[in-house]
Every structure is written in C-alpha cells, then in structure tokens.
C-alpha cells in the first residue's frame, strides 16, 4: 500500500488549507480503519445568565437548583442502564465514572457550595454552579496530586450537566447520525462514548486524550477505531468532510486525495479480512507452535456476557467482577440474590471454570448503601477499598462468600480476593470462609467437593515482593497489571498530564510480574494475568516467555491473542524474555520485544 503523504495544518501554522488533504498524527488507541463523513461534536459553552436573587426568592432558587440535581441523577442512572449493555470492560469503565459523578451530586462539596452561594451571595443557580465548579476545578488543578488534578474533568462534566438542566439546553447526542459517521471533537468523554451506537458511528477522533485513559479503553471495548491526541483536528475538519481514521497507525486524514482514499480502502478491507479470519479461530485450541497449551479466559462485568465469551472461544471466565450486584442501588444484595446471579453465570459456562472476584469497591466506587458507614479517604486509590473494606464489613464478606460457595455446585468456581497486600488478610478471609462453610452445612446447604480454591490478585508492589509467602497461603495468583503498573510507577493512567509515562514495559513492572510468576511456579500454584496487557498481542510472547500460561481479557480480544499464541515458538519467546529482563531501559525493552514480534 502506498503511504499517504503527511501534511499537518496544525504543524504548518497556516490554518485550514482550502479543500486540500490534511494528515494528522496522534495516538492510535483502538485498531481498525474507518472512512466516512465527519460529524463535529461540539461540547459548547452553555450561556450562563447572572443576576441577583431577592431575599424572598432564595427558597425558590434553591428548589430550582435541587430539581436540576435530581434531573442529573436520573440522567446518570439512565446512562448507567445503557452502559450495562456495553461490553464488559466498557461497562466497568463507564459504571465507575458515573458512580463518581453521582457522588458529586449527593451532598458533596459541589452541591453544598452552590447552595451556599445561592443562600448567602443571593446569586442565581446557573451563576452559582459556574462559580463553584470553577473554584473547585482551580483548587484541584493547583494541588500537587495527580489523582485530584485528574478529577478536574469530572467536576466540569458534572457542572456542565447541571447547567444544561438549569438552562434547559438540549444535549446533542449521537442518535440521529447517519450510518458510517465519524465523530471528531476537541474532547470525547467516556460518558459520550456510552451514547455511541457502533452500528451508526464508524470511528472517532479527538484532540485530547491518552492511550490508557477511560475513553481509550471504552473505544477498544466497543471495537471502534479511534485516534486521540490529534492536534489541530478541529481547525481542519468541517462537517461533512470525508475523514479517514486509522486507529492502528494513529493517523487521521481529512479530505483524502483519491490515491490516499484508495490506499486506505485497501487497508480497511485487509483489516476486515483479518478480523473474519480471527473469528474462525474460536473453535481452535490456543497452542503455541511447539505444542504448549495456553488458557485464554474472559473478563466479564455482567454474567449475561458469558454466552458472548463462549462465542469468542473463551476457555472460561478468568475474572467475573461482582460489583454489578452492588452498584446503582440503595441497599446491599442479600445472599439469595447474589447466589442466583452467580449461579446463572456458572451454569451458562457449561462446565468451564469461573473465577469470581469478591467486591472490589471503595473510594470513588463505593456502593451507595455503604456511604453512611464508610467515610471517604483523602486518596481513594490508597484507602479503604477492596479486601480492606470487606474485612472491615464482615457481614458483607460473609454474605458474598456464602453466595459463591453455593454457586460452586453448578460448576467449577475459584474465589479471587482483590488488592491483597498482607499475609494476614488471606488468613482472615480463610477464617471467615471456614465459618461461613460451617454455617451453610448446618443449614443443610449442598456444597461443592472439593471446595473452591482461594486466590489473590497481585496488583500492589508489596504483594508481588511478598509473593513467596502469599503463595504458601493461597491456591492461585491473578496478576492485575493495570493497578500493578499504576502503583509501581505512581501514575494514574486516566490523567492526561502523566499518561505518557504509564507503561507496563517499565523494568520495575516487568520484574514484579517475573517475581510473582516464579514464586507461583516454585510453590506449584497456577498464575494468570489479567488487565490490558493480557489483551494486547504486543505483550503475548513476553508474558508466555516469563512462564505465564493463562491470560484473561475482554472477550472481543480473545481471537487476536489466540492468533498470536499459535504463531509463537515458546522456546524462542523464553530466550527473548530472558534478554529483555536483562535490560534497564524501557525503550530498549520495547525495541527488543517489537523486533521479536516482527520476526514471528
């Protein structure tokens, strides 16, 4: 294929050329090629009136603001319902984000601040929202804390929703777009992507965004080609312009010339042919060229996605997130309700194994029913969450373990504990598990023989470094590379200011993965790996070379990883992994890995 000539209007500084082809390079965050007419998604500033409110009108103004808050909460609930129909990883991303937005509307600093401005400064609700949103955003941005700085976008997003409700400004969604449309924008939020119908929207590109942010993960989960970080895009793309989005190469072409268009049509056809070939792999085994089997499992957000995972050729469920039973409700699910939901998922697998993770909640992902008893910490990522929260709330843990034990009679089940950092946490859970088991047996409840294995997620550096002692106390490991990378490098991948520093190829991250894997092998327990690394074929040879034989990922990624597995000579991969682990520079590590992949 002839390469299109690269000409960036943004780089030249000449603005939009009259009718000419413009090529912009950015970050290819979701693979594939799409060609179609541009739709400019303008977030737009909502006109904000500002006027004084008479003393007699304060109560009415407060009531108007609270009505806008109630409307925003209803809108977020509807978005969550829509998000629940998305693929697993996308559903999780949008669910957590919307839960955080709902918390901002529930007696938070934002709501209290707006009400105080209305009552004391006697300003109208629209102006109060704008002033308070700006004040919080400036305060967060000024803090030397990447987590809080990254929350600025969330604050502005919630503030914008309130302003639209107060001014009755209609939000421009994507429901009326023609099939094959390509969305271009300054920024696209994860909430925006939840409104995108892949049957209508062929791809999207925008100026802002990073490789590991929420929007990028949503794009990959939805299977939409996407390019982020395309500087100058909104200066050169007009409504209706023909646009090419190459999510594999990270390139956007506006008004492509005939030769360029023909080249990309050829590339798109080749990509679609390759995708069809990948789908044929569903029934074939995941075996390396030298005959070593690799188990490819699926990560699921909702049990109903189990059938989809099987269609994509999953050998089982490597991670079933249990948060779906706790979110978007004001009470906690009981044992029978949890059992029924989990039993349906286990039964749907037809004898394939299911790994069920206990509740991974806390901080900004705290269920509404626990907010009255669990105070938010200053840094949710480092506070009371996951297994720490479960051990602090023993009834919560006992109920969930009882439901999992009961569901295990319907098929092979493993219990996975999130965010383990200390040996005594495993010991405490085992004591609770034994207590729950005795209680169930006294009730005459049938339990599986043998009992479900108990495993731990390795997602904090302390757990990886203590892997040998943890391995002697549990039955299997699951390495969670997303959080492991974040905690090791002290980087929030959703923070665009530091997202470029987030890389799982950092030697410290790789050594923690190697240390954990070798500890599991020494202690003869299984070890799997989940997270974005597992679903990226770039890393497959390295992970297999380090000794991992089980990978868990979003269902739509299984075929691509299986294709990579079937092309790998494991002996050669092990030698290359050994060479990579001797390096200290991420750039050199990437070069050695990419060179091996190019030769395979």
C-alpha positions as semicolon CSV with decimal commas, in nm:
position;residue;x (nm);y (nm);z (nm)
1;X;0,000;0,000;0,000
2;X;0,138;0,343;-0,090
3;X;0,185;0,565;0,211
4;X;-0,026;0,882;0,219
5;X;0,180;1,195;0,228
6;X;0,196;1,358;0,569
7;X;0,093;1,721;0,582
8;X;-0,021;1,870;0,913
9;X;-0,203;2,201;0,901
10;X;-0,151;2,235;1,274
11;X;0,223;2,199;1,235
12;X;0,248;2,439;0,943
13;X;0,057;2,715;1,122
14;X;-0,124;2,812;0,801
15;X;-0,467;2,702;0,928
16;X;-0,704;2,501;0,715
17;X;-0,593;2,465;0,352
18;X;-0,871;2,529;0,102
19;X;-1,004;2,189;0,021
20;X;-0,671;2,010;0,045
21;X;-0,576;1,684;0,212
22;X;-0,456;1,715;0,571
23;X;-0,282;1,439;0,761
24;X;-0,267;1,449;1,140
25;X;-0,079;1,208;1,361
26;X;-0,196;1,117;1,709
27;X;-0,233;0,813;1,933
28;X;-0,393;0,504;1,781
29;X;-0,585;0,381;2,085
30;X;-0,820;0,133;1,915
31;X;-0,725;-0,056;1,597
32;X;-0,906;-0,056;1,266
33;X;-0,965;0,173;0,970
34;X;-1,283;0,371;0,907
35;X;-1,378;0,609;0,626
36;X;-1,680;0,836;0,642
37;X;-1,826;1,186;0,671
38;X;-1,726;1,397;0,970
39;X;-1,966;1,498;1,244
40;X;-1,824;1,775;1,462
41;X;-1,920;1,708;1,823
42;X;-1,918;2,048;1,989
43;X;-1,948;2,032;2,365
44;X;-2,013;2,405;2,355
45;X;-2,034;2,653;2,638
46;X;-2,381;2,687;2,787
47;X;-2,479;3,056;2,811
48;X;-2,489;3,135;3,182
49;X;-2,709;3,424;3,299
50;X;-2,602;3,603;3,615
51;X;-2,828;3,814;3,833
52;X;-2,911;3,880;4,195
53;X;-3,191;3,689;4,364
54;X;-3,418;3,881;4,602
55;X;-3,433;3,751;4,958
56;X;-3,790;3,634;4,906
57;X;-3,682;3,426;4,605
58;X;-3,396;3,230;4,764
59;X;-3,610;2,928;4,854
60;X;-3,747;2,909;4,501
61;X;-3,394;2,935;4,355
62;X;-3,270;2,658;4,584
63;X;-3,565;2,443;4,479
64;X;-3,482;2,507;4,112
65;X;-3,121;2,400;4,171
66;X;-3,226;2,085;4,359
67;X;-3,460;1,996;4,075
68;X;-3,164;2,022;3,836
69;X;-2,963;1,793;4,066
70;X;-3,246;1,537;4,075
71;X;-3,271;1,551;3,695
72;X;-2,895;1,498;3,665
73;X;-2,912;1,192;3,892
74;X;-3,191;1,047;3,677
75;X;-2,986;1,111;3,362
76;X;-2,684;0,938;3,515
77;X;-2,899;0,640;3,617
78;X;-3,022;0,609;3,257
79;X;-2,667;0,629;3,130
80;X;-2,570;0,351;3,370
81;X;-2,850;0,133;3,237
82;X;-2,726;0,194;2,886
83;X;-2,367;0,134;2,995
84;X;-2,467;-0,204;3,142
85;X;-2,538;-0,320;2,786
86;X;-2,184;-0,238;2,673
87;X;-1,903;-0,497;2,660
88;X;-1,751;-0,588;2,996
89;X;-1,452;-0,352;3,012
90;X;-1,651;-0,060;2,870
91;X;-1,935;-0,126;3,112
92;X;-1,696;-0,124;3,406
93;X;-1,525;0,200;3,299
94;X;-1,848;0,391;3,243
95;X;-2,008;0,243;3,555
96;X;-1,728;0,357;3,784
97;X;-1,716;0,700;3,621
98;X;-2,091;0,756;3,654
99;X;-2,088;0,636;4,014
100;X;-1,828;0,906;4,084
101;X;-2,047;1,165;3,909
102;X;-2,350;1,058;4,113
103;X;-2,150;1,100;4,434
104;X;-2,065;1,457;4,333
105;X;-2,439;1,526;4,323
106;X;-2,514;1,372;4,663
107;X;-2,435;1,625;4,934
108;X;-2,084;1,683;4,805
109;X;-1,872;1,997;4,820
110;X;-2,009;2,098;4,480
111;X;-2,374;2,080;4,590
112;X;-2,309;2,240;4,928
113;X;-2,104;2,516;4,770
114;X;-2,370;2,602;4,513
115;X;-2,643;2,610;4,777
116;X;-2,428;2,836;4,997
117;X;-2,368;3,080;4,710
118;X;-2,740;3,096;4,636
119;X;-2,832;3,147;5,001
120;X;-2,558;3,386;5,113
121;X;-2,448;3,568;4,796
122;X;-2,805;3,562;4,663
123;X;-2,691;3,471;4,315
124;X;-2,892;3,270;4,064
125;X;-2,838;2,894;4,038
126;X;-2,666;2,899;3,696
127;X;-2,405;3,152;3,807
128;X;-2,358;2,970;4,139
129;X;-2,290;2,639;3,959
130;X;-2,043;2,801;3,723
131;X;-1,860;2,983;4,004
132;X;-1,842;2,680;4,234
133;X;-1,735;2,445;3,953
134;X;-1,459;2,686;3,853
135;X;-1,348;2,727;4,215
136;X;-1,322;2,350;4,276
137;X;-1,151;2,288;3,943
138;X;-0,889;2,555;4,012
139;X;-0,827;2,420;4,361
140;X;-0,781;2,063;4,233
141;X;-0,560;2,169;3,944
142;X;-0,333;2,365;4,180
143;X;-0,274;2,067;4,410
144;X;0,044;1,869;4,371
145;X;-0,158;1,549;4,340
146;X;-0,211;1,383;4,003
147;X;-0,522;1,199;4,123
148;X;-0,702;1,518;4,229
149;X;-0,577;1,709;3,925
150;X;-0,727;1,439;3,702
151;X;-1,068;1,486;3,870
152;X;-1,098;1,836;3,724
153;X;-1,259;1,695;3,409
154;X;-1,516;1,509;3,620
155;X;-1,608;1,823;3,812
156;X;-1,652;2,022;3,491
157;X;-1,855;1,741;3,336
158;X;-2,098;1,735;3,629
159;X;-2,114;2,114;3,634
160;X;-2,196;2,120;3,264
161;X;-2,478;1,871;3,316
162;X;-2,630;2,090;3,588
163;X;-2,604;2,400;3,368
164;X;-2,778;2,223;3,079
165;X;-3,060;2,122;3,310
166;X;-3,096;2,470;3,458
167;X;-3,093;2,644;3,119
168;X;-3,292;2,367;2,951
169;X;-3,016;2,333;2,692
170;X;-3,056;2,011;2,492
171;X;-2,753;1,784;2,494
172;X;-2,652;1,690;2,143
173;X;-2,628;1,312;2,141
174;X;-2,540;1,082;1,853
175;X;-2,874;0,909;1,793
176;X;-2,961;1,096;1,472
177;X;-2,633;1,041;1,288
178;X;-2,618;0,862;0,955
179;X;-2,464;0,515;0,939
180;X;-2,087;0,529;0,889
181;X;-2,039;0,870;1,051
182;X;-1,702;0,961;1,200
183;X;-1,718;1,178;1,511
184;X;-1,448;1,443;1,551
185;X;-1,420;1,654;1,864
186;X;-1,195;1,856;2,086
187;X;-1,257;1,601;2,360
188;X;-1,473;1,292;2,398
189;X;-1,560;1,178;2,747
190;X;-1,633;0,818;2,847
191;X;-1,993;0,930;2,903
192;X;-2,000;1,043;2,538
193;X;-1,883;0,702;2,419
194;X;-2,160;0,534;2,618
195;X;-2,405;0,713;2,387
196;X;-2,234;0,593;2,069
197;X;-2,402;0,322;1,863
198;X;-2,133;0,120;1,677
199;X;-2,399;0,042;1,415
200;X;-2,405;0,413;1,322
201;X;-2,069;0,553;1,427
202;X;-1,774;0,408;1,239
203;X;-1,494;0,570;1,440
204;X;-1,399;0,879;1,636
205;X;-1,101;1,110;1,670
206;X;-1,030;1,399;1,900
207;X;-0,764;1,643;2,010
208;X;-0,744;1,540;2,377
209;X;-0,691;1,200;2,537
210;X;-0,426;0,944;2,623
211;X;-0,350;0,581;2,543
212;X;-0,459;0,440;2,879
213;X;-0,744;0,677;2,968
214;X;-1,106;0,576;3,019
215;X;-1,209;0,690;2,670
216;X;-0,938;0,480;2,505
217;X;-1,044;0,171;2,698
218;X;-1,407;0,233;2,603
219;X;-1,313;0,261;2,234
220;X;-1,126;-0,071;2,241
221;X;-1,409;-0,242;2,426
222;X;-1,665;-0,118;2,173
223;X;-1,443;-0,215;1,880
224;X;-1,447;0,140;1,739
225;X;-1,132;0,261;1,560
226;X;-1,013;0,570;1,745
227;X;-0,733;0,823;1,740
228;X;-0,674;1,060;2,032
229;X;-0,428;1,346;2,067
230;X;-0,472;1,463;1,706
231;X;-0,361;1,825;1,748
232;X;-0,527;2,072;1,513
233;X;-0,813;1,840;1,418
234;X;-1,094;2,086;1,488
235;X;-0,922;2,358;1,284
236;X;-0,919;2,148;0,967
237;X;-1,225;1,918;0,981
238;X;-1,557;2,068;0,872
239;X;-1,898;1,897;0,897
240;X;-1,942;1,651;0,614
241;X;-1,573;1,636;0,520
242;X;-1,456;1,290;0,422
243;X;-1,232;1,162;0,702
244;X;-1,012;0,855;0,744
245;X;-0,940;0,730;1,096
246;X;-0,658;0,476;1,114
247;X;-0,669;0,356;1,472
248;X;-0,393;0,104;1,408
249;X;-0,136;0,363;1,296
250;X;-0,270;0,661;1,493
251;X;-0,345;0,876;1,190
252;X;-0,635;1,094;1,080
253;X;-0,668;1,209;0,718
254;X;-0,911;1,490;0,641
255;X;-1,036;1,523;0,281
256;X;-0,810;1,244;0,147
257;X;-0,699;1,270;-0,214
258;X;-0,810;0,988;-0,449
259;X;-0,485;0,792;-0,420
260;X;-0,487;0,820;-0,040
261;X;-0,851;0,716;-0,022
262;X;-0,785;0,411;-0,241
263;X;-0,490;0,310;-0,024
264;X;-0,697;0,331;0,294
265;X;-0,990;0,146;0,140
266;X;-0,743;-0,133;0,065
267;X;-0,609;-0,122;0,419
268;X;-0,961;-0,128;0,565
269;X;-1,053;-0,430;0,351
270;X;-0,738;-0,610;0,464
271;X;-0,816;-0,535;0,828
272;X;-1,173;-0,667;0,792
273;X;-1,046;-0,983;0,619
274;X;-0,804;-1,039;0,905
275;X;-1,087;-0,988;1,157
276;X;-1,301;-1,250;0,979
277;X;-1,010;-1,494;0,987
278;X;-0,966;-1,429;1,358
279;X;-1,330;-1,514;1,424
280;X;-1,272;-1,856;1,267
281;X;-1,020;-1,928;1,543
282;X;-1,291;-1,953;1,809
283;X;-1,308;-2,332;1,787
284;X;-0,933;-2,388;1,753
285;X;-0,710;-2,452;2,055
286;X;-0,471;-2,187;2,187
287;X;-0,148;-2,382;2,143
288;X;0,199;-2,248;2,063
289;X;0,389;-2,370;1,757
290;X;0,588;-2,607;1,981
291;X;0,272;-2,757;2,132
292;X;0,234;-2,574;2,466
293;X;-0,131;-2,504;2,556
294;X;-0,231;-2,159;2,683
295;X;-0,564;-2,094;2,856
296;X;-0,738;-1,782;2,726
297;X;-1,014;-1,668;2,958
298;X;-1,257;-1,376;2,953
299;X;-1,302;-1,085;3,191
300;X;-1,672;-1,020;3,249
301;X;-1,859;-0,728;3,403
302;X;-2,203;-0,894;3,381
303;X;-2,298;-1,264;3,396
304;X;-2,515;-1,229;3,087
305;X;-2,196;-1,176;2,883
306;X;-2,093;-1,538;2,948
307;X;-2,253;-1,653;2,622
308;X;-2,062;-1,385;2,431
309;X;-1,736;-1,502;2,589
310;X;-1,802;-1,858;2,480
311;X;-1,877;-1,742;2,125
312;X;-1,534;-1,577;2,117
313;X;-1,369;-1,903;2,222
314;X;-1,302;-1,836;2,591
315;X;-1,180;-2,137;2,787
316;X;-1,360;-1,998;3,091
317;X;-1,406;-1,682;3,293
318;X;-1,080;-1,558;3,437
319;X;-1,237;-1,263;3,615
320;X;-1,605;-1,214;3,693
321;X;-1,640;-0,876;3,861
322;X;-1,905;-0,891;4,133
323;X;-1,958;-0,513;4,154
324;X;-2,258;-0,535;3,920
325;X;-2,467;-0,666;4,211
326;X;-2,389;-0,368;4,434
327;X;-2,398;-0,060;4,213
328;X;-2,686;0,169;4,123
329;X;-2,896;0,071;4,426
330;X;-2,955;0,200;4,779
331;X;-2,935;-0,136;4,959
332;X;-2,697;-0,431;4,969
333;X;-2,786;-0,752;4,785
334;X;-2,866;-1,048;5,007
335;X;-2,718;-1,395;4,993
336;X;-3,001;-1,546;4,788
337;X;-2,991;-1,265;4,531
338;X;-2,616;-1,293;4,489
339;X;-2,633;-1,670;4,467
340;X;-2,900;-1,657;4,195
341;X;-2,697;-1,415;3,982
342;X;-2,371;-1,607;4,019
343;X;-2,536;-1,946;3,966
344;X;-2,674;-1,827;3,630
345;X;-2,325;-1,727;3,518
346;X;-2,162;-2,051;3,633
347;X;-2,434;-2,264;3,473
348;X;-2,401;-2,077;3,141
349;X;-2,036;-2,184;3,117
350;X;-2,129;-2,549;3,076
351;X;-1,853;-2,686;3,296
352;X;-1,587;-2,429;3,209
353;X;-1,421;-2,264;3,512
354;X;-1,528;-1,930;3,655
355;X;-1,311;-1,709;3,876
356;X;-1,533;-1,480;4,086
357;X;-1,368;-1,174;4,238
358;X;-1,509;-1,051;4,566
359;X;-1,629;-0,693;4,584
360;X;-1,362;-0,450;4,462
361;X;-1,518;-0,126;4,583
362;X;-1,425;0,174;4,789
363;X;-1,324;0,534;4,738
364;X;-1,499;0,665;4,430
365;X;-1,650;0,321;4,362
366;X;-1,829;0,291;4,697
367;X;-2,182;0,144;4,680
368;X;-2,450;0,387;4,798
369;X;-2,557;0,150;5,079
370;X;-2,213;0,181;5,244
371;X;-2,167;0,557;5,224
372;X;-2,333;0,614;5,560
373;X;-2,082;0,390;5,743
374;X;-1,764;0,430;5,534
375;X;-1,606;0,774;5,530
376;X;-1,428;0,874;5,209
377;X;-1,050;0,891;5,245
378;X;-0,824;1,168;5,112
379;X;-0,686;0,937;4,840
380;X;-0,932;0,666;4,728
381;X;-0,664;0,467;4,545
382;X;-0,471;0,421;4,870
383;X;-0,755;0,397;5,118
384;X;-1,030;0,166;5,241
385;X;-1,122;-0,041;4,939
386;X;-1,144;-0,398;4,806
387;X;-1,042;-0,664;5,061
388;X;-0,973;-0,397;5,324
389;X;-1,333;-0,281;5,304
390;X;-1,466;-0,638;5,304
391;X;-1,274;-0,728;5,620
392;X;-1,393;-0,407;5,785
393;X;-1,753;-0,505;5,700
394;X;-1,761;-0,879;5,790
395;X;-2,131;-0,926;5,712
396;X;-2,066;-0,800;5,360
397;X;-1,785;-1,053;5,311
398;X;-1,969;-1,344;5,474
399;X;-2,275;-1,289;5,257
400;X;-2,070;-1,282;4,939
401;X;-1,861;-1,587;5,027
402;X;-2,178;-1,783;5,112
403;X;-2,327;-1,698;4,772
404;X;-2,009;-1,803;4,590
405;X;-1,985;-2,132;4,781
406;X;-2,345;-2,211;4,692
407;X;-2,293;-2,119;4,325
408;X;-1,995;-2,355;4,304
409;X;-2,227;-2,660;4,297
410;X;-2,325;-2,554;3,942
411;X;-1,972;-2,575;3,800
412;X;-1,603;-2,520;3,878
413;X;-1,550;-2,192;4,065
414;X;-1,250;-2,010;4,207
415;X;-1,267;-1,727;4,464
416;X;-1,041;-1,428;4,395
417;X;-0,953;-1,163;4,655
418;X;-0,869;-0,812;4,525
419;X;-0,591;-0,583;4,645
420;X;-0,423;-0,821;4,886
421;X;-0,113;-0,668;5,043
422;X;-0,058;-0,869;5,363
423;X;-0,044;-1,238;5,450
424;X;-0,278;-1,188;5,745
425;X;-0,552;-1,069;5,508
426;X;-0,558;-1,413;5,343
427;X;-0,559;-1,579;5,683
428;X;-0,851;-1,363;5,797
429;X;-1,051;-1,448;5,484
430;X;-0,982;-1,819;5,528
431;X;-1,117;-1,797;5,883
432;X;-1,430;-1,623;5,757
433;X;-1,465;-1,877;5,477
434;X;-1,445;-2,167;5,724
435;X;-1,706;-2,001;5,945
436;X;-1,941;-1,947;5,651
437;X;-1,893;-2,305;5,534
438;X;-1,987;-2,443;5,877
439;X;-2,297;-2,225;5,886
440;X;-2,409;-2,342;5,541
441;X;-2,358;-2,707;5,633
442;X;-2,565;-2,662;5,950
443;X;-2,842;-2,525;5,726
444;X;-2,821;-2,838;5,512
445;X;-2,693;-2,649;5,205
446;X;-2,516;-2,864;4,947
447;X;-2,158;-2,755;4,880
448;X;-1,915;-2,845;4,601
449;X;-1,647;-3,108;4,653
450;X;-1,370;-3,008;4,662
451;X;-1,431;-2,656;4,789
452;X;-1,350;-2,363;4,556
453;X;-0,980;-2,264;4,552
454;X;-0,896;-1,929;4,712
455;X;-0,667;-1,698;4,516
456;X;-0,534;-1,345;4,542
457;X;-0,485;-1,062;4,297
458;X;-0,130;-0,936;4,276
459;X;-0,182;-0,569;4,199
460;X;0,028;-0,381;4,451
461;X;0,411;-0,399;4,458
462;X;0,412;-0,517;4,820
463;X;0,215;-0,827;4,725
464;X;0,446;-0,904;4,434
465;X;0,754;-0,872;4,654
466;X;0,593;-1,097;4,918
467;X;0,471;-1,346;4,656
468;X;0,652;-1,646;4,805
469;X;0,484;-1,613;5,144
470;X;0,147;-1,535;4,985
471;X;0,176;-1,838;4,757
472;X;0,203;-2,067;5,058
473;X;-0,126;-1,929;5,196
474;X;-0,342;-1,932;4,882
475;X;-0,427;-2,160;4,590
476;X;-0,357;-1,939;4,287
477;X;-0,242;-1,595;4,174
478;X;-0,402;-1,350;3,931
479;X;-0,175;-1,061;3,832
480;X;-0,370;-0,739;3,776
481;X;-0,137;-0,542;3,551
482;X;-0,341;-0,221;3,535
483;X;-0,321;-0,143;3,906
484;X;0,023;-0,303;3,942
485;X;0,161;-0,062;3,684
486;X;-0,022;0,234;3,839
487;X;0,100;0,165;4,192
488;X;0,455;0,079;4,083
489;X;0,500;0,396;3,877
490;X;0,271;0,622;4,088
491;X;0,080;0,716;3,771
492;X;-0,294;0,746;3,713
493;X;-0,338;0,631;3,353
494;X;-0,650;0,847;3,326
495;X;-0,451;1,164;3,397
496;X;-0,353;1,307;3,060
497;X;-0,069;1,504;3,219
498;X;0,125;1,188;3,307
499;X;-0,040;0,921;3,090
500;X;0,262;0,916;2,856
501;X;0,473;0,784;3,147
502;X;0,239;0,488;3,207
503;X;0,400;0,181;3,052
504;X;0,386;-0,185;3,157
505;X;0,726;-0,225;2,987
506;X;0,897;-0,035;3,267
507;X;1,162;-0,275;3,403
508;X;1,022;-0,244;3,757
509;X;0,678;-0,360;3,643
510;X;0,822;-0,649;3,442
511;X;1,038;-0,762;3,733
512;X;0,738;-0,766;3,965
513;X;0,549;-0,979;3,711
514;X;0,851;-1,210;3,678
515;X;0,895;-1,232;4,056
516;X;0,530;-1,320;4,107
517;X;0,527;-1,579;3,829
518;X;0,841;-1,751;3,953
519;X;0,706;-1,759;4,310
520;X;0,387;-1,925;4,185
521;X;0,583;-2,182;3,986
522;X;0,813;-2,257;4,282
523;X;0,511;-2,315;4,505
524;X;0,327;-2,509;4,233
525;X;0,017;-2,291;4,219
526;X;-0,143;-2,159;3,898
527;X;-0,078;-1,799;3,794
528;X;-0,286;-1,598;3,548
529;X;-0,260;-1,244;3,420
530;X;-0,548;-1,005;3,355
531;X;-0,563;-0,640;3,261
532;X;-0,480;-0,454;2,943
533;X;-0,151;-0,641;2,893
534;X;-0,330;-0,974;2,862
535;X;-0,542;-0,850;2,571
536;X;-0,262;-0,683;2,374
537;X;-0,081;-0,915;2,127
538;X;0,229;-0,698;2,156
539;X;0,296;-0,845;2,502
540;X;0,187;-1,207;2,447
541;X;0,528;-1,354;2,361
542;X;0,692;-1,178;2,656
543;X;0,429;-1,298;2,903
544;X;0,449;-1,657;2,780
545;X;0,828;-1,636;2,784
546;X;0,812;-1,535;3,152
547;X;0,617;-1,852;3,231
548;X;0,254;-1,740;3,229
549;X;0,015;-1,992;3,073
550;X;-0,321;-1,831;3,148
551;X;-0,439;-1,492;3,021
552;X;-0,773;-1,324;3,087
553;X;-0,910;-1,037;2,877
554;X;-1,218;-0,876;2,724
555;X;-1,399;-1,136;2,510
556;X;-1,350;-0,946;2,183
557;X;-0,972;-0,969;2,226
558;X;-0,951;-1,346;2,262
559;X;-0,928;-1,431;1,891
560;X;-0,645;-1,184;1,830
561;X;-0,446;-1,320;2,126
562;X;-0,514;-1,678;2,019
563;X;-0,381;-1,600;1,673
564;X;-0,064;-1,460;1,831
565;X;-0,025;-1,760;2,062
566;X;-0,050;-2,003;1,770
567;X;0,235;-1,821;1,593
568;X;0,479;-1,824;1,886
569;X;0,766;-2,065;1,936
570;X;0,775;-2,078;2,315
571;X;1,143;-2,171;2,339
572;X;1,236;-1,865;2,133
573;X;0,996;-1,648;2,337
574;X;1,161;-1,763;2,661
575;X;1,505;-1,669;2,528
576;X;1,383;-1,326;2,420
577;X;1,212;-1,273;2,758
578;X;1,541;-1,358;2,928
579;X;1,719;-1,098;2,715
580;X;1,452;-0,838;2,788
581;X;1,472;-0,893;3,162
582;X;1,840;-0,805;3,148
583;X;1,758;-0,455;3,024
584;X;1,702;-0,142;3,232
585;X;1,575;0,099;2,966
586;X;1,205;0,082;2,864
587;X;1,294;0,199;2,513
588;X;1,542;-0,085;2,466
589;X;1,290;-0,331;2,612
590;X;1,025;-0,212;2,365
591;X;1,270;-0,243;2,074
592;X;1,367;-0,600;2,167
593;X;1,003;-0,700;2,202
594;X;0,885;-0,535;1,882
595;X;1,177;-0,685;1,690
596;X;1,080;-1,033;1,810
597;X;0,716;-0,975;1,718
598;X;0,814;-0,856;1,370
599;X;1,011;-1,174;1,308
600;X;0,741;-1,408;1,437
